[in-house]
């Protein structure tokens, strides 16, 4: 008798857990359908900010050292011209 009651309790607990699992799976899919695009937008924004920072730094350095850069390009072009002769 006690064994039968225990089995029934175990089966009812199992059914309840399966119902909870189904409900949690449904809620998880709802949350993920909202969170996943949001996470991708945030990651894209962070990546864009980093790219803009790197680009700004490079442009700043190019502007700062433009005379040196132009002198280097002129030197390389002259050197290439001398090798061709």
VENVEN-V875203 format. One record per pair of residues at least 4 apart in sequence whose C-alpha atoms are under 8 Angstrom apart, sorted by the first residue. I is the first residue (numbers start at 0). J is the second residue. Records with the same first field share a line. If there is no record, write none. Layout:
I->J ; J
//
This chain:
0->4
1->5
2->6
3->7
4->8
5->9
6->10
7->11
8->12
9->13
10->14
11->15
12->16
13->17
14->18
15->19
16->20
17->21
18->22
19->23
20->24
21->25
22->26
23->27
24->28
25->29
26->30
27->31
28->32
29->33
30->34
31->35
32->36
33->37
34->38
35->39
36->40
37->41
38->42
39->43
40->44
41->45
42->46
43->47
44->48
45->49
46->50
47->51
48->52
49->53
50->54
51->55
52->56
53->57
54->58
55->59
56->60
57->61
58->62
59->63
60->64
61->65 ; 68
64->68
65->69
66->70
67->71
68->72
69->73
70->74
71->75
72->76
73->77
74->78
75->79
76->80
77->81
78->82
79->83
80->84
//
